Amino acid sequence: MSGFTQTLRRAWEENDSLLCIGLDPEIERLPPRIAAEPSPIFHFNKAVIDATHDLVCAYKPQFAHYAACEAEDQLERTIEYVHRTYPGVPVILDAKRGDVGSTAERYAIEAFERYGADAVTVNPYLGGDALEPFLKRADKGVIVLCRTSNPGARELQDLDVGGRKLYQLVAELAARRWNSRGNCLLVVGATYPRELAEVRAIVGDMPLLVPGVGAQGGDVAQAVRNGQSASGAGLIISASRSILYAAGGAQFAAGARAAALALREAINSSRTRPS
Amino acid sequence: MSGFTQTLRRAWEENDSLLCIGLDPEIERLPPRIAAEPSPIFHFNKAVIDATHDLVCAYKPQFAHYAACEAEDQLERTIEYVHRTYPGVPVILDAKRGDVGSTAERYAIEAFERYGADAVTVNPYLGGDALEPFLKRADKGVIVLCRTSNPGARELQDLDVGGRKLYQLVAELAARRWNSRGNCLLVVGATYPRELAEVRAIVGDMPLLVPGVGAQGGDVAQAVRNGQSASGAGLIISASRSILYAAGGAQFAAGARAAALALREAINSSRTRPS
């Protein structure tokens, strides 16, 4: 079992939470007081993290939100801050990397050494050899796109490949081949609860990263019922905008805490835990 | 026809070249004199660009090689330098982005506004709606992974989907749907020449980005014969390591020019041009 997976399991238990907060700051939605400071994204993230660290099983910064505004340094500082201040909470870099072997090595260095992430999201289209530079780092989590939360997910992922769908085959490959070190996870969107149940049936207790609740409209209770593992856990349910911007203006951190509390409770009330 | 596509076609003609140089600097392979300077990657790139700008149809910096060593500023400077000094040569940012709509918007800002790239590579696994934030910028090129150059490409891309293979379906989607603005291209590896011919048959004269010659061992003559369009062009044949490191030490720029000249000639001698 990987370092990431162990940390994740402990965070599930200690914070009694399957909730992951997506740190996807939009500079134009930050409170004016923070937006006027140097490193506004870091300071916004720090306040959200301080207000929610005991309510989550992970944080998930989304790379594009930093890269689009030249804020790589603030991404670094955010991850470093979580590790230093709340070492029990793992950080997933959501970057959906996918490239051939020698370049994938560089992406692994970026995610795990430069940014110090505990896990990274990756794209399976290039095949297993392109995932291996990530997977071979057994202490890190490698979270492979399986069934994404967007409407167009159907276009390729639902194609019939020999009596099953492409995303089901990706789940089979993850369970049978890519998880030999116990550090492979999958992304399945909450917007497709039936598919979530199908993937769960294929992968046993492999943790699933589930985006799509909150702003994208996925039903929390259905996602939990269909996605949970036999132990009533196995999920990293990610929400971003619905938490980060729950309250406007200066109250954003308190608003984020309230929204995170409510979502953790909504998740927990739908879990079936062994008695 | 997009701004990128027009620039590309002019570069094909003016430089009589289908060659694209991949700017994938490896800090440990730079000549010691350059490695000791500030901004060594930029200075290495600049020297290669100055030595080869009349021999290429495009440059293609690979994102991971910059991100792994915190050199985003040198990536920006490299692209800016090409645009300012050799405005007839387009720059492709090889980043293989792929994410849901709202995040894809951020990636499009990153590629086209922050870095000022003329085109970007993207991954089709999430479907057409995830490509639209890129495609809607009609003056920019959007280069979709179809059949990649790595051995593991077979694992997903060769799956049978209703009587054809997944990469063939991606080629069909590109030709029929994603290219409505004339700015969609595909990636097909030189290491799979048969597949290159099949994709060419599907997409008409759509330009194809072809990595995999040089260090990856793809046969140049076969790639050109199988991949060229009816006009004897239609290809962006990318090589990186075999050109950047053709000569060691202080002679790297002259070595890069000699290697680029030889590869352009090898490509041109295999083209079938209308008389």
Chai-1 contact restraints between the chains, C-beta under 6 A:
chainA,res_idxA,chainB,res_idxB,connection_type,confidence,min_distance_angstrom,max_distance_angstrom,comment,restraint_id
A,Q62,B,T103,contact,1.0,0.0,6.0,A-B,restraint_1
A,A64,B,T103,contact,1.0,0.0,6.0,A-B,restraint_2
A,A64,B,R106,contact,1.0,0.0,6.0,A-B,restraint_3
A,A64,B,Y107,contact,1.0,0.0,6.0,A-B,restraint_4
A,H65,B,R106,contact,1.0,0.0,6.0,A-B,restraint_5
A,A67,B,E110,contact,1.0,0.0,6.0,A-B,restraint_6
A,A68,B,R106,contact,1.0,0.0,6.0,A-B,restraint_7
A,A68,B,I109,contact,1.0,0.0,6.0,A-B,restraint_8
A,A68,B,E110,contact,1.0,0.0,6.0,A-B,restraint_9
A,K96,B,G98,contact,1.0,0.0,6.0,A-B,restraint_10
A,K96,B,D99,contact,1.0,0.0,6.0,A-B,restraint_11
A,G98,B,K96,contact,1.0,0.0,6.0,A-B,restraint_12
A,G98,B,N123,contact,1.0,0.0,6.0,A-B,restraint_13
A,D99,B,K96,contact,1.0,0.0,6.0,A-B,restraint_14
A,V100,B,N150,contact,1.0,0.0,6.0,A-B,restraint_15
A,T103,B,Q62,contact,1.0,0.0,6.0,A-B,restraint_16
A,T103,B,A64,contact,1.0,0.0,6.0,A-B,restraint_17
A,R106,B,A64,contact,1.0,0.0,6.0,A-B,restraint_18
A,R106,B,H65,contact,1.0,0.0,6.0,A-B,restraint_19
A,R106,B,A68,contact,1.0,0.0,6.0,A-B,restraint_20
A,Y107,B,A64,contact,1.0,0.0,6.0,A-B,restraint_21
A,I109,B,A68,contact,1.0,0.0,6.0,A-B,restraint_22
A,E110,B,A67,contact,1.0,0.0,6.0,A-B,restraint_23
A,E110,B,A68,contact,1.0,0.0,6.0,A-B,restraint_24
A,N123,B,G98,contact,1.0,0.0,6.0,A-B,restraint_25
A,N123,B,N123,contact,1.0,0.0,6.0,A-B,restraint_26
A,N123,B,Y125,contact,1.0,0.0,6.0,A-B,restraint_27
A,Y125,B,N123,contact,1.0,0.0,6.0,A-B,restraint_28
A,Y125,B,Y125,contact,1.0,0.0,6.0,A-B,restraint_29
A,Y125,B,L156,contact,1.0,0.0,6.0,A-B,restraint_30
A,L126,B,T148,contact,1.0,0.0,6.0,A-B,restraint_31
A,G127,B,G152,contact,1.0,0.0,6.0,A-B,restraint_32
A,G127,B,A153,contact,1.0,0.0,6.0,A-B,restraint_33
A,G127,B,E155,contact,1.0,0.0,6.0,A-B,restraint_34
A,G127,B,L156,contact,1.0,0.0,6.0,A-B,restraint_35
A,G128,B,G152,contact,1.0,0.0,6.0,A-B,restraint_36
A,G128,B,E155,contact,1.0,0.0,6.0,A-B,restraint_37
A,D129,B,N150,contact,1.0,0.0,6.0,A-B,restraint_38
A,D129,B,P151,contact,1.0,0.0,6.0,A-B,restraint_39
A,D129,B,G152,contact,1.0,0.0,6.0,A-B,restraint_40
A,A130,B,N150,contact,1.0,0.0,6.0,A-B,restraint_41
A,A130,B,G152,contact,1.0,0.0,6.0,A-B,restraint_42
A,T148,B,L126,contact,1.0,0.0,6.0,A-B,restraint_43
A,N150,B,V100,contact,1.0,0.0,6.0,A-B,restraint_44
A,N150,B,D129,contact,1.0,0.0,6.0,A-B,restraint_45
A,N150,B,A130,contact,1.0,0.0,6.0,A-B,restraint_46
A,P151,B,D129,contact,1.0,0.0,6.0,A-B,restraint_47
A,G152,B,G127,contact,1.0,0.0,6.0,A-B,restraint_48
A,G152,B,G128,contact,1.0,0.0,6.0,A-B,restraint_49
A,G152,B,D129,contact,1.0,0.0,6.0,A-B,restraint_50
A,G152,B,A130,contact,1.0,0.0,6.0,A-B,restraint_51
A,A153,B,G127,contact,1.0,0.0,6.0,A-B,restraint_52
A,E155,B,G127,contact,1.0,0.0,6.0,A-B,restraint_53
A,E155,B,G128,contact,1.0,0.0,6.0,A-B,restraint_54
A,L156,B,Y125,contact,1.0,0.0,6.0,A-B,restraint_55
A,L156,B,G127,contact,1.0,0.0,6.0,A-B,restraint_56
A,L159,B,V161,contact,1.0,0.0,6.0,A-B,restraint_57
A,V161,B,L159,contact,1.0,0.0,6.0,A-B,restraint_58
A,V161,B,V161,contact,1.0,0.0,6.0,A-B,restraint_59
